[in-house]
Amino acid sequence: MNKDVVIKCDSVSKIFYSSDKGFDVVKNIDLTVFKNEFLVLFGPGQCGKTTLLNIIAGLDMPTSGKVYVNNKEVIGPGPERGVVYQSISLFPWLTTMGNVEFGIKAAGVGKKERRKRAQYYIDLVGLQGFENTYPIKLSGGMKQRVGIARAYCIEPVVMLMDEPFGALDAQTRYLMQKELEIIWGREKRTVVFVTNNIEEALFLADRIVVLNNCPTSIRQEYVIDMPRPREYTGEKFLYLRKEITGNMDKTL
């Protein structure tokens, strides 16, 4: 495998069974993701994007096919893969600092080192001064920043993000997209980002993989070569928005 290949999905399919009936959700996905690439999985709601992401995360196993991360077959969750979901699952009894350092504390990292590392990522997501604040006192956008910092703090090879801004109001969502681009630029990681929002996909992606409706398969790929930071009203942005939305299943 090419040394710059971080994720490889090899003929990945997933069937869910109910009683004696099977439902194809993911069908024969062949996908390669490269080092430090920001890849967006874009497709209709309920098309199977989250299932594919969960298979890469090792939270679900494919019915057939295999997934590799850094040349190793994925057989379960691992610290080289950080995951951020739409639902903000912070521990309510822990402060921002406690939530961010939780993963490395569980891994046995000493207090001095984990506080130093957690503080770095808290600063990176712009939450200086909120280290001792509990989640109940944080806004939705701030909670997602904590979730991103927590995922980064374990220093994974891959960041897997499942519509992390989908529950936020429109203005906060735009702000978080810009913040995430800055964070990714400063602290490079290979990112696989799931969304059904075309503006979000175009703003963030190096490459967009358009998925068909369930059972999901790859419809088309687009390399997004626009310079960063991007303008939502730029001529090429609007052109690609029209082209990509015109080339997908109409079930958003």
Rosetta blueprint (number, residue, H / E / L):
1 M L
2 N L
3 K L
4 D L
5 V E
6 V E
7 I E
8 K E
9 C E
10 D E
11 S E
12 V E
13 S E
14 K E
15 I E
16 F E
17 Y E
18 S E
19 S L
20 D L
21 K E
22 G E
23 F E
24 D E
25 V E
26 V E
27 K E
28 N E
29 I E
30 D E
31 L E
32 T E
33 V E
34 F E
35 K L
36 N L
37 E L
38 F E
39 L E
40 V E
41 L E
42 F E
43 G L
44 P L
45 G L
46 Q L
47 C L
48 G L
49 K H
50 T H
51 T H
52 L H
53 L H
54 N H
55 I H
56 I H
57 A H
58 G L
59 L L
60 D L
61 M L
62 P L
63 T L
64 S E
65 G E
66 K E
67 V E
68 Y E
69 V E
70 N L
71 N L
72 K E
73 E E
74 V L
75 I L
76 G L
77 P L
78 G L
79 P L
80 E L
81 R E
82 G E
83 V E
84 V E
85 Y E
86 Q L
87 S L
88 I L
89 S L
90 L L
91 F L
92 P L
93 W L
94 L L
95 T L
96 T H
97 M H
98 G H
99 N H
100 V H
101 E L
102 F H
103 G H
104 I H
105 K H
106 A H
107 A L
108 G L
109 V L
110 G L
111 K H
112 K H
113 E H
114 R H
115 R H
116 K H
117 R H
118 A H
119 Q H
120 Y H
121 Y H
122 I H
123 D H
124 L H
125 V L
126 G L
127 L L
128 Q L
129 G L
130 F L
131 E L
132 N L
133 T L
134 Y L
135 P H
136 I H
137 K H
138 L L
139 S L
140 G H
141 G H
142 M H
143 K H
144 Q H
145 R H
146 V H
147 G H
148 I H
149 A H
150 R H
151 A H
152 Y H
153 C H
154 I L
155 E L
156 P L
157 V L
158 V E
159 M E
160 L E
161 M E
162 D E
163 E L
164 P L
165 F L
166 G L
167 A L
168 L L
169 D L
170 A H
171 Q H
172 T H
173 R H
174 Y H
175 L H
176 M H
177 Q H
178 K H
179 E H
180 L H
181 E H
182 I H
183 I H
184 W H
185 G H
186 R H
187 E L
188 K L
189 R L
190 T E
191 V E
192 V E
193 F E
194 V E
195 T E
196 N L
197 N L
198 I H
199 E H
200 E H
201 A H
202 L H
203 F H
204 L H
205 A L
206 D L
207 R E
208 I E
209 V E
210 V E
211 L E
212 N L
213 N L
214 C L
215 P L
216 T E
217 S L
218 I E
219 R E
220 Q E
221 E E
222 Y E
223 V E
224 I L
225 D L
226 M L
227 P L
228 R L
229 P L
230 R L
231 E L
232 Y L
233 T L
234 G L
235 E H
236 K H
237 F H
238 L H
239 Y H
240 L H
241 R H
242 K H
243 E H
244 I H
245 T H
246 G L
247 N L
248 M L
249 D L
250 K L
251 T L
252 L L
